[in-house]
């Protein structure tokens, strides 16, 4: 990360990648209701998650806060699903934007607001 303007602002950029094994998904048209052998309706494979995160933070003053942006992918590849090709996992969030503002009215009172898009 990097500080600038006498440490008033902080900027960071981070990347990540993770491999996952034993990921579970349901077979197409899986029968789950009143099924005593649910295991027969499951398929197992692998997954991966990767992305980049950017953060700009204002650290001092009456108004502080941050803006964060994440570009990411979470994917699975399971034999028997999507022609054995990678597909988006249920929890995949390609874009995530967070904005937080904190305003100090006086030493006892602050107002804050947050907005998140995903």
The first five atom37 places (N, CA, C, CB, O) and aatype in JSON, in Angstrom:
{
  "aatype": [20, 20, 20, 20, 20, 20, 20, 20, 20, 20, 20, 20, 20, 20, 20, 20, 20, 20, 20, 20, 20, 20, 20, 20, 20, 20, 20, 20, 20, 20, 20, 20, 20, 20, 20, 20, 20, 20, 20, 20, 20, 20, 20, 20, 20, 20, 20, 20, 20, 20, 20, 20, 20, 20, 20, 20, 20, 20, 20, 20, 20, 20, 20, 20, 20, 20, 20, 20, 20, 20, 20, 20, 20, 20, 20, 20, 20, 20, 20, 20, 20, 20, 20, 20, 20, 20, 20, 20, 20, 20, 20, 20, 20, 20, 20, 20, 20, 20, 20, 20, 20, 20, 20, 20, 20, 20, 20, 20, 20, 20, 20, 20, 20, 20, 20, 20, 20, 20],
  "atom_mask": [
    [1, 1, 1, 1, 1],
    [1, 1, 1, 1, 1],
    [1, 1, 1, 1, 1],
    [1, 1, 1, 1, 1],
    [1, 1, 1, 1, 1],
    [1, 1, 1, 1, 1],
    [1, 1, 1, 1, 1],
    [1, 1, 1, 1, 1],
    [1, 1, 1, 1, 1],
    [1, 1, 1, 1, 1],
    [1, 1, 1, 1, 1],
    [1, 1, 1, 1, 1],
    [1, 1, 1, 1, 1],
    [1, 1, 1, 1, 1],
    [1, 1, 1, 1, 1],
    [1, 1, 1, 1, 1],
    [1, 1, 1, 1, 1],
    [1, 1, 1, 1, 1],
    [1, 1, 1, 1, 1],
    [1, 1, 1, 1, 1],
    [1, 1, 1, 1, 1],
    [1, 1, 1, 1, 1],
    [1, 1, 1, 1, 1],
    [1, 1, 1, 1, 1],
    [1, 1, 1, 1, 1],
    [1, 1, 1, 1, 1],
    [1, 1, 1, 1, 1],
    [1, 1, 1, 1, 1],
    [1, 1, 1, 1, 1],
    [1, 1, 1, 1, 1],
    [1, 1, 1, 1, 1],
    [1, 1, 1, 1, 1],
    [1, 1, 1, 1, 1],
    [1, 1, 1, 1, 1],
    [1, 1, 1, 1, 1],
    [1, 1, 1, 1, 1],
    [1, 1, 1, 1, 1],
    [1, 1, 1, 1, 1],
    [1, 1, 1, 1, 1],
    [1, 1, 1, 1, 1],
    [1, 1, 1, 1, 1],
    [1, 1, 1, 1, 1],
    [1, 1, 1, 1, 1],
    [1, 1, 1, 1, 1],
    [1, 1, 1, 1, 1],
    [1, 1, 1, 1, 1],
    [1, 1, 1, 1, 1],
    [1, 1, 1, 1, 1],
    [1, 1, 1, 1, 1],
    [1, 1, 1, 1, 1],
    [1, 1, 1, 1, 1],
    [1, 1, 1, 1, 1],
    [1, 1, 1, 1, 1],
    [1, 1, 1, 1, 1],
    [1, 1, 1, 1, 1],
    [1, 1, 1, 1, 1],
    [1, 1, 1, 1, 1],
    [1, 1, 1, 1, 1],
    [1, 1, 1, 1, 1],
    [1, 1, 1, 1, 1],
    [1, 1, 1, 1, 1],
    [1, 1, 1, 1, 1],
    [1, 1, 1, 1, 1],
    [1, 1, 1, 1, 1],
    [1, 1, 1, 1, 1],
    [1, 1, 1, 1, 1],
    [1, 1, 1, 1, 1],
    [1, 1, 1, 1, 1],
    [1, 1, 1, 1, 1],
    [1, 1, 1, 1, 1],
    [1, 1, 1, 1, 1],
    [1, 1, 1, 1, 1],
    [1, 1, 1, 1, 1],
    [1, 1, 1, 1, 1],
    [1, 1, 1, 1, 1],
    [1, 1, 1, 1, 1],
    [1, 1, 1, 1, 1],
    [1, 1, 1, 1, 1],
    [1, 1, 1, 1, 1],
    [1, 1, 1, 1, 1],
    [1, 1, 1, 1, 1],
    [1, 1, 1, 1, 1],
    [1, 1, 1, 1, 1],
    [1, 1, 1, 1, 1],
    [1, 1, 1, 1, 1],
    [1, 1, 1, 1, 1],
    [1, 1, 1, 1, 1],
    [1, 1, 1, 1, 1],
    [1, 1, 1, 1, 1],
    [1, 1, 1, 1, 1],
    [1, 1, 1, 1, 1],
    [1, 1, 1, 1, 1],
    [1, 1, 1, 1, 1],
    [1, 1, 1, 1, 1],
    [1, 1, 1, 1, 1],
    [1, 1, 1, 1, 1],
    [1, 1, 1, 1, 1],
    [1, 1, 1, 1, 1],
    [1, 1, 1, 1, 1],
    [1, 1, 1, 1, 1],
    [1, 1, 1, 1, 1],
    [1, 1, 1, 1, 1],
    [1, 1, 1, 1, 1],
    [1, 1, 1, 1, 1],
    [1, 1, 1, 1, 1],
    [1, 1, 1, 1, 1],
    [1, 1, 1, 1, 1],
    [1, 1, 1, 1, 1],
    [1, 1, 1, 1, 1],
    [1, 1, 1, 1, 1],
    [1, 1, 1, 1, 1],
    [1, 1, 1, 1, 1],
    [1, 1, 1, 1, 1],
    [1, 1, 1, 1, 1],
    [1, 1, 1, 1, 1],
    [1, 1, 1, 1, 1],
    [1, 1, 1, 1, 1],
    [1, 1, 1, 1, 1]
  ],
  "atom_positions": [
    [[0.84, -1.19, 0.0], [0.0, 0.0, 0.0], [0.87, 1.24, 0.0], [-0.95, 0.01, 1.2], [2.09, 1.15, 0.15]],
    [[0.24, 2.38, -0.17], [1.0, 3.63, -0.26], [0.23, 4.72, 0.46], [1.27, 4.02, -1.74], [-0.98, 4.86, 0.29]],
    [[0.95, 5.51, 1.27], [0.4, 6.7, 1.91], [0.86, 7.93, 1.14], [0.82, 6.79, 3.41], [1.97, 7.96, 0.62]],
    [[0.0, 8.94, 1.07], [0.39, 10.19, 0.44], [-0.34, 11.35, 1.08], [0.11, 10.16, -1.07], [-1.25, 11.13, 1.88]],
    [[0.04, 12.58, 0.75], [-0.48, 13.81, 1.37], [-0.31, 13.78, 2.88], [-1.97, 14.01, 1.01], [-1.27, 13.93, 3.63]],
    [[0.95, 13.57, 3.31], [1.28, 13.52, 4.75], [0.46, 12.47, 5.49], [1.05, 14.88, 5.38], [-0.04, 12.74, 6.59]],
    [[0.31, 11.3, 4.92], [-0.44, 10.18, 5.49], [-1.93, 10.45, 5.63], [0.12, 9.84, 6.84], [-2.62, 9.7, 6.33]],
    [[-2.45, 11.48, 4.99], [-3.88, 11.76, 5.03], [-4.65, 10.68, 4.26], [-4.18, 13.16, 4.42], [-5.74, 10.28, 4.66]],
    [[-4.07, 10.21, 3.16], [-4.72, 9.21, 2.32], [-3.87, 7.95, 2.24], [-4.97, 9.77, 0.9], [-2.64, 7.99, 2.32]],
    [[-4.55, 6.85, 2.08], [-3.88, 5.56, 1.94], [-4.49, 4.85, 0.74], [-4.01, 4.69, 3.24], [-5.71, 4.84, 0.57]],
    [[-3.65, 4.28, -0.1], [-4.13, 3.53, -1.26], [-3.48, 2.15, -1.24], [-3.81, 4.28, -2.59], [-2.28, 2.03, -0.98]],
    [[-4.26, 1.14, -1.51], [-3.69, -0.2, -1.59], [-4.33, -0.98, -2.74], [-3.87, -0.96, -0.26], [-5.47, -0.73, -3.12]],
    [[-3.57, -1.9, -3.26], [-4.05, -2.82, -4.29], [-3.53, -4.2, -3.93], [-3.58, -2.38, -5.74], [-2.36, -4.38, -3.62]],
    [[-4.43, -5.19, -3.97], [-4.06, -6.56, -3.6], [-4.69, -7.52, -4.59], [-4.51, -6.88, -2.16], [-5.79, -7.29, -5.08]],
    [[-3.98, -8.59, -4.87], [-4.51, -9.65, -5.7], [-4.53, -10.95, -4.92], [-3.67, -9.81, -6.98], [-3.78, -11.12, -3.96]],
    [[-5.38, -11.86, -5.34], [-5.45, -13.15, -4.65], [-5.89, -14.24, -5.61], [-6.42, -13.07, -3.46], [-6.51, -13.98, -6.64]],
    [[-5.56, -15.47, -5.26], [-5.94, -16.65, -6.01], [-6.01, -17.81, -5.03], [-4.93, -16.95, -7.18], [-5.15, -17.97, -4.17]],
    [[-7.06, -18.63, -5.16], [-7.2, -19.79, -4.28], [-7.77, -20.96, -5.07], [-8.11, -19.45, -3.06], [-8.77, -20.82, -5.77]],
    [[-7.12, -22.12, -4.95], [-7.64, -23.37, -5.51], [-8.43, -24.08, -4.42], [-6.5, -24.28, -6.05], [-8.06, -24.04, -3.25]],
    [[-9.53, -24.73, -4.82], [-10.36, -25.46, -3.86], [-10.64, -26.86, -4.41], [-11.7, -24.7, -3.59], [-10.8, -27.05, -5.61]],
    [[-10.69, -27.83, -3.5], [-11.01, -29.2, -3.87], [-12.3, -29.61, -3.18], [-9.85, -30.17, -3.49], [-12.77, -28.93, -2.27]],
    [[-12.86, -30.72, -3.62], [-14.06, -31.32, -3.02], [-15.23, -30.35, -2.99], [-13.75, -31.78, -1.6], [-15.97, -30.28, -2.01]],
    [[-15.39, -29.6, -4.07], [-16.54, -28.71, -4.19], [-17.76, -29.54, -4.57], [-16.28, -27.59, -5.26], [-17.66, -30.49, -5.35]],
    [[-18.91, -29.2, -4.02], [-20.12, -30.0, -4.2], [-21.14, -29.19, -4.99], [-20.71, -30.44, -2.84], [-21.3, -27.98, -4.77]],
    [[-21.84, -29.87, -5.89], [-22.98, -29.27, -6.59], [-23.98, -30.38, -6.85], [-22.54, -28.56, -7.93], [-23.65, -31.57, -6.74]],
    [[-25.2, -30.0, -7.18], [-26.25, -30.98, -7.44], [-26.26, -31.41, -8.89], [-27.61, -30.4, -7.06], [-25.92, -30.63, -9.79]],
    [[-26.64, -32.66, -9.12], [-26.86, -33.14, -10.48], [-28.02, -32.35, -11.08], [-27.15, -34.67, -10.5], [-28.84, -31.8, -10.35]],
    [[-28.09, -32.3, -12.41], [-29.25, -31.69, -13.06], [-30.5, -32.46, -12.65], [-29.09, -31.69, -14.61], [-30.5, -33.69, -12.6]],
    [[-31.57, -31.72, -12.37], [-32.87, -32.29, -11.97], [-32.75, -33.19, -10.74], [-33.47, -33.09, -13.13], [-33.41, -34.23, -10.67]],
    [[-31.93, -32.8, -9.8], [-31.74, -33.59, -8.58], [-33.04, -33.67, -7.79], [-30.62, -32.98, -7.71], [-33.76, -32.68, -7.65]],
    [[-33.32, -34.86, -7.28], [-34.5, -35.09, -6.44], [-34.05, -35.06, -4.98], [-35.19, -36.46, -6.79], [-33.43, -36.0, -4.5]],
    [[-34.38, -33.97, -4.29], [-33.91, -33.81, -2.91], [-35.01, -34.03, -1.88], [-33.32, -32.44, -2.73], [-34.75, -34.51, -0.78]],
    [[-36.24, -33.68, -2.24], [-37.35, -33.8, -1.3], [-37.65, -35.27, -1.03], [-38.62, -33.09, -1.84], [-37.78, -36.07, -1.95]],
    [[-37.74, -35.61, 0.24], [-38.06, -36.97, 0.68], [-37.11, -38.02, 0.1], [-39.49, -37.32, 0.31], [-37.52, -39.15, -0.18]],
    [[-35.87, -37.63, -0.08], [-34.87, -38.54, -0.62], [-33.96, -38.97, 0.52], [-34.05, -37.88, -1.78], [-33.27, -38.14, 1.12]],
    [[-33.95, -40.26, 0.82], [-33.12, -40.77, 1.91], [-31.66, -40.93, 1.51], [-33.66, -42.09, 2.39], [-30.8, -41.13, 2.37]],
    [[-31.38, -40.85, 0.22], [-30.0, -40.99, -0.28], [-29.6, -39.75, -1.06], [-29.87, -42.25, -1.17], [-29.3, -39.83, -2.25]],
    [[-29.6, -38.6, -0.39], [-29.27, -37.33, -1.04], [-27.87, -37.38, -1.65], [-29.38, -36.16, -0.04], [-27.6, -36.71, -2.65]],
    [[-26.98, -38.17, -1.05], [-25.61, -38.25, -1.55], [-25.55, -38.68, -3.01], [-24.79, -39.21, -0.71], [-24.63, -38.31, -3.73]],
    [[-26.55, -39.45, -3.45], [-26.56, -39.91, -4.85], [-26.9, -38.79, -5.82], [-27.55, -41.05, -5.01], [-26.75, -38.96, -7.03]],
    [[-27.36, -37.66, -5.31], [-27.73, -36.52, -6.16], [-26.62, -35.47, -6.22], [-29.01, -35.88, -5.64], [-26.8, -34.41, -6.82]],
    [[-25.49, -35.75, -5.59], [-24.39, -34.79, -5.53], [-23.25, -35.17, -6.47], [-23.87, -34.68, -4.1], [-23.0, -36.34, -6.73]],
    [[-22.58, -34.15, -6.97], [-21.38, -34.33, -7.77], [-20.25, -33.54, -7.11], [-21.61, -33.86, -9.26], [-20.49, -32.52, -6.47]],
    [[-19.03, -34.02, -7.27], [-17.88, -33.39, -6.63], [-16.86, -32.96, -7.69], [-17.22, -34.35, -5.62], [-16.69, -33.62, -8.71]],
    [[-16.21, -31.84, -7.42], [-15.21, -31.34, -8.36], [-14.28, -30.36, -7.68], [-15.87, -30.69, -9.56], [-14.01, -30.46, -6.48]],
    [[-13.8, -29.39, -8.45], [-12.87, -28.41, -7.89], [-13.37, -27.0, -8.16], [-11.47, -28.59, -8.48], [-14.28, -26.78, -8.96]],
    [[-12.75, -26.05, -7.47], [-13.14, -24.66, -7.62], [-11.92, -23.75, -7.55], [-14.15, -24.26, -6.56], [-10.82, -24.18, -7.2]],
    [[-12.15, -22.51, -7.89], [-11.09, -21.5, -7.79], [-11.73, -20.15, -7.58], [-10.19, -21.5, -9.07], [-12.85, -19.89, -8.03]],
    [[-11.01, -19.3, -6.89], [-11.44, -17.91, -6.67], [-10.23, -17.02, -6.88], [-12.07, -17.71, -5.23], [-9.13, -17.33, -6.41]],
    [[-10.43, -15.91, -7.57], [-9.31, -15.01, -7.83], [-9.85, -13.61, -8.07], [-8.47, -15.48, -9.03], [-11.0, -13.43, -8.45]],
    [[-9.0, -12.62, -7.83], [-9.44, -11.26, -8.06], [-8.41, -10.23, -7.63], [-10.71, -11.01, -7.34], [-7.29, -10.55, -7.24]],
    [[-8.84, -8.98, -7.7], [-8.01, -7.85, -7.32], [-8.87, -6.88, -6.51], [-7.38, -7.14, -8.57], [-10.04, -6.67, -6.83]],
    [[-8.3, -6.31, -5.46], [-9.01, -5.36, -4.59], [-8.26, -4.04, -4.55], [-9.17, -5.94, -3.16], [-7.04, -4.01, -4.41]],
    [[-9.0, -2.95, -4.68], [-8.44, -1.59, -4.6], [-9.1, -0.88, -3.43], [-8.65, -0.8, -5.95], [-10.31, -1.02, -3.22]],
    [[-8.33, -0.12, -2.68], [-8.86, 0.61, -1.53], [-8.23, 2.0, -1.47], [-8.6, -0.16, -0.21], [-7.01, 2.14, -1.53]],
    [[-9.07, 3.02, -1.36], [-8.63, 4.39, -1.14], [-9.28, 4.85, 0.16], [-9.01, 5.34, -2.34], [-10.5, 4.83, 0.3]],
    [[-8.45, 5.27, 1.11], [-8.93, 5.59, 2.45], [-8.46, 6.99, 2.85], [-8.43, 4.54, 3.48], [-7.3, 7.34, 2.65]],
    [[-9.39, 7.79, 3.41], [-9.03, 9.08, 4.0], [-8.97, 8.85, 5.5], [-10.08, 10.23, 3.62], [-9.97, 8.47, 6.12]],
    [[-7.81, 9.08, 6.09], [-7.56, 8.67, 7.46], [-7.81, 9.73, 8.51], [-6.18, 8.21, 7.58], [-8.13, 9.39, 9.65]],
    [[-7.67, 11.01, 8.17], [-7.75, 12.07, 9.18], [-8.7, 13.17, 8.74], [-6.36, 12.66, 9.46], [-9.04, 13.29, 7.56]],
    [[-9.14, 13.97, 9.73], [-10.0, 15.1, 9.46], [-11.41, 14.87, 9.98], [-10.04, 15.4, 7.98], [-11.72, 13.81, 10.52]],
    [[-12.23, 15.88, 9.81], [-13.61, 15.78, 10.27], [-14.4, 14.77, 9.44], [-14.29, 17.16, 10.22], [-15.32, 14.12, 9.95]],
    [[-14.05, 14.64, 8.17], [-14.68, 13.66, 7.29], [-13.64, 12.6, 6.92], [-15.28, 14.34, 6.0], [-12.62, 12.92, 6.32]],
    [[-13.92, 11.36, 7.29], [-13.04, 10.24, 6.94], [-13.87, 9.17, 6.25], [-12.32, 9.66, 8.21], [-15.1, 9.29, 6.15]],
    [[-13.21, 8.15, 5.77], [-13.93, 7.05, 5.14], [-13.08, 6.37, 4.09], [-15.22, 7.55, 4.52], [-11.87, 6.58, 4.02]],
    [[-13.73, 5.55, 3.28], [-13.0, 4.83, 2.25], [-13.91, 4.43, 1.1], [-12.33, 3.6, 2.84], [-15.14, 4.4, 1.22]],
    [[-13.26, 4.14, 0.0], [-13.92, 3.59, -1.18], [-13.14, 2.33, -1.55], [-13.97, 4.64, -2.38], [-11.92, 2.37, -1.71]],
    [[-13.85, 1.23, -1.69], [-13.22, -0.02, -2.05], [-13.88, -0.62, -3.28], [-13.26, -1.01, -0.89], [-15.09, -0.51, -3.46]],
    [[-13.08, -1.26, -4.11], [-13.61, -1.93, -5.3], [-12.93, -3.29, -5.42], [-13.39, -1.08, -6.59], [-11.71, -3.4, -5.29]],
    [[-13.72, -4.32, -5.68], [-13.2, -5.66, -5.89], [-13.71, -6.2, -7.22], [-13.6, -6.6, -4.73], [-14.91, -6.16, -7.5]],
    [[-12.8, -6.7, -8.01], [-13.12, -7.41, -9.25], [-12.7, -8.85, -9.02], [-12.41, -6.77, -10.53], [-11.51, -9.12, -8.82]],
    [[-13.65, -9.78, -9.03], [-13.31, -11.15, -8.66], [-14.15, -12.17, -9.42], [-13.48, -11.34, -7.17], [-15.17, -11.84, -10.03]],
    [[-13.69, -13.4, -9.35], [-14.41, -14.53, -9.92], [-14.33, -15.68, -8.93], [-13.83, -14.94, -11.31], [-13.3, -15.89, -8.28]],
    [[-15.42, -16.42, -8.84], [-15.46, -17.65, -8.06], [-16.1, -18.69, -8.98], [-16.26, -17.48, -6.69], [-17.26, -18.55, -9.37]],
    [[-15.35, -19.73, -9.32], [-15.81, -20.68, -10.33], [-15.66, -22.12, -9.85], [-15.04, -20.49, -11.64], [-14.86, -22.42, -8.96]],
    [[-16.46, -23.01, -10.46], [-16.37, -24.44, -10.18], [-16.22, -25.19, -11.5], [-17.63, -24.94, -9.41], [-16.65, -24.72, -12.56]],
    [[-15.61, -26.35, -11.42], [-15.56, -27.27, -12.55], [-15.83, -28.66, -12.0], [-14.18, -27.21, -13.32], [-15.03, -29.22, -11.25]],
    [[-16.96, -29.2, -12.39], [-17.41, -30.49, -11.88], [-17.8, -31.35, -13.06], [-18.59, -30.33, -10.87], [-18.59, -30.94, -13.91]],
    [[-17.24, -32.56, -13.12], [-17.58, -33.48, -14.2], [-19.09, -33.72, -14.21], [-16.82, -34.81, -14.05], [-19.69, -34.03, -13.18]],
    [[-19.69, -33.58, -15.39], [-21.12, -33.8, -15.54], [-21.94, -32.52, -15.5], [-21.6, -34.71, -14.47], [-23.16, -32.57, -15.7]],
    [[-21.31, -31.38, -15.25], [-22.01, -30.1, -15.23], [-21.34, -29.17, -16.23], [-22.02, -29.47, -13.79], [-20.11, -29.09, -16.27]],
    [[-22.12, -28.47, -17.04], [-21.63, -27.47, -17.99], [-20.57, -28.05, -18.93], [-21.05, -26.26, -17.24], [-19.55, -27.42, -19.21]],
    [[-20.82, -29.27, -19.41], [-19.87, -29.94, -20.31], [-18.45, -29.98, -19.74], [-19.85, -29.24, -21.67], [-17.47, -29.87, -20.48]],
    [[-18.36, -30.15, -18.44], [-17.08, -30.25, -17.72], [-16.22, -29.0, -17.84], [-16.31, -31.44, -18.23], [-15.0, -29.08, -17.71]],
    [[-16.83, -27.84, -18.1], [-16.11, -26.57, -18.2], [-16.34, -25.74, -16.93], [-16.55, -25.77, -19.46], [-17.28, -26.0, -16.18]],
    [[-15.47, -24.75, -16.71], [-15.62, -23.85, -15.57], [-16.92, -23.06, -15.7], [-14.41, -22.88, -15.46], [-17.29, -22.64, -16.8]],
    [[-17.62, -22.86, -14.57], [-18.84, -22.05, -14.54], [-18.87, -21.25, -13.24], [-20.12, -22.96, -14.67], [-18.24, -21.65, -12.26]],
    [[-19.6, -20.11, -13.22], [-19.64, -19.27, -12.01], [-20.26, -20.02, -10.83], [-20.44, -17.98, -12.28], [-21.31, -20.66, -10.97]],
    [[-19.62, -19.94, -9.69], [-20.16, -20.53, -8.46], [-21.35, -19.69, -7.99], [-19.07, -20.62, -7.35], [-21.49, -18.52, -8.35]],
    [[-22.18, -20.29, -7.19], [-23.38, -19.61, -6.7], [-23.04, -18.33, -5.93], [-24.19, -20.54, -5.8], [-23.8, -17.37, -5.98]],
    [[-21.91, -18.31, -5.24], [-21.52, -17.15, -4.43], [-20.65, -16.16, -5.2], [-20.78, -17.61, -3.19], [-20.09, -15.24, -4.59]],
    [[-20.52, -16.31, -6.51], [-19.69, -15.41, -7.32], [-20.25, -13.99, -7.31], [-19.59, -15.93, -8.76], [-21.44, -13.78, -7.54]],
    [[-19.37, -13.03, -7.04], [-19.7, -11.59, -7.13], [-18.6, -10.94, -7.94], [-19.84, -10.92, -5.69], [-17.51, -10.69, -7.43]],
    [[-18.87, -10.67, -9.21], [-17.84, -10.15, -10.08], [-17.4, -8.75, -9.66], [-18.33, -10.12, -11.52], [-16.2, -8.47, -9.61]],
    [[-18.35, -7.89, -9.36], [-18.04, -6.51, -8.97], [-18.58, -6.24, -7.57], [-18.63, -5.49, -10.0], [-19.72, -6.6, -7.26]],
    [[-17.78, -5.62, -6.75], [-18.2, -5.24, -5.4], [-17.63, -3.85, -5.12], [-17.71, -6.3, -4.32], [-16.41, -3.65, -5.14]],
    [[-18.52, -2.9, -4.85], [-18.1, -1.53, -4.54], [-18.63, -1.17, -3.16], [-18.62, -0.51, -5.62], [-19.81, -1.38, -2.87]],
    [[-17.76, -0.64, -2.31], [-18.15, -0.2, -0.97], [-17.7, 1.24, -0.76], [-17.55, -1.13, 0.12], [-16.56, 1.59, -1.05]],
    [[-18.61, 2.05, -0.26], [-18.29, 3.44, 0.07], [-18.74, 3.68, 1.51], [-18.98, 4.45, -0.92], [-19.89, 3.43, 1.86]],
    [[-17.83, 4.17, 2.33], [-18.14, 4.47, 3.73], [-17.68, 5.89, 4.03], [-17.45, 3.44, 4.69], [-16.56, 6.28, 3.7]],
    [[-18.56, 6.66, 4.66], [-18.23, 8.02, 5.08], [-18.53, 8.2, 6.55], [-19.0, 9.05, 4.25], [-19.56, 7.74, 7.04]],
    [[-17.63, 8.87, 7.25], [-17.79, 9.12, 8.69], [-17.52, 10.6, 8.92], [-16.82, 8.22, 9.55], [-16.45, 11.11, 8.6]],
    [[-18.51, 11.27, 9.48], [-18.4, 12.71, 9.73], [-18.48, 12.95, 11.23], [-19.51, 13.51, 8.97], [-19.45, 12.56, 11.87]],
    [[-17.45, 13.59, 11.79], [-17.42, 13.86, 13.23], [-18.06, 15.22, 13.5], [-15.96, 13.83, 13.76], [-17.51, 16.26, 13.16]],
    [[-19.25, 15.18, 14.13], [-19.95, 16.42, 14.49], [-19.24, 17.13, 15.63], [-21.41, 16.13, 14.87], [-19.03, 18.34, 15.59]],
    [[-18.86, 16.36, 16.64], [-18.1, 16.84, 17.78], [-17.46, 15.6, 18.42], [-19.01, 17.64, 18.82], [-17.68, 14.49, 17.93]],
    [[-16.69, 15.75, 19.49], [-16.02, 14.57, 20.06], [-16.97, 13.47, 20.54], [-15.17, 15.0, 21.21], [-16.55, 12.32, 20.7]],
    [[-18.25, 13.78, 20.78], [-19.19, 12.78, 21.26], [-20.08, 12.2, 20.17], [-20.04, 13.37, 22.35], [-20.61, 11.1, 20.33]],
    [[-20.25, 12.92, 19.07], [-21.21, 12.5, 18.05], [-20.57, 12.4, 16.67], [-22.38, 13.48, 18.0], [-19.83, 13.28, 16.23]],
    [[-20.87, 11.29, 16.0], [-20.44, 11.11, 14.61], [-21.62, 10.59, 13.8], [-19.22, 10.14, 14.52], [-22.5, 9.9, 14.31]],
    [[-21.62, 10.94, 12.54], [-22.58, 10.4, 11.59], [-21.81, 9.51, 10.62], [-23.35, 11.54, 10.82], [-20.7, 9.84, 10.21]],
    [[-22.4, 8.4, 10.28], [-21.73, 7.53, 9.31], [-22.75, 6.96, 8.35], [-20.96, 6.39, 10.03], [-23.93, 6.81, 8.68]],
    [[-22.28, 6.66, 7.16], [-23.14, 6.06, 6.14], [-22.3, 5.07, 5.34], [-23.76, 7.15, 5.2], [-21.1, 5.25, 5.15]],
    [[-22.96, 4.02, 4.89], [-22.28, 3.02, 4.08], [-23.18, 2.64, 2.91], [-21.9, 1.77, 4.92], [-24.4, 2.57, 3.05]],
    [[-22.56, 2.39, 1.78], [-23.28, 1.94, 0.59], [-22.47, 0.81, -0.03], [-23.5, 3.12, -0.44], [-21.26, 0.93, -0.2]],
    [[-23.14, -0.28, -0.37], [-22.47, -1.43, -0.95], [-23.22, -1.86, -2.19], [-22.37, -2.6, 0.07], [-24.45, -1.97, -2.18]],
    [[-22.49, -2.11, -3.26], [-23.06, -2.64, -4.49], [-22.35, -3.95, -4.81], [-22.93, -1.62, -5.68], [-21.13, -4.03, -4.8]],
    [[-23.15, -4.97, -5.09], [-22.58, -6.23, -5.57], [-23.58, -6.95, -6.42], [-22.13, -7.13, -4.41], [-23.29, -8.04, -6.93]]
  ]
}
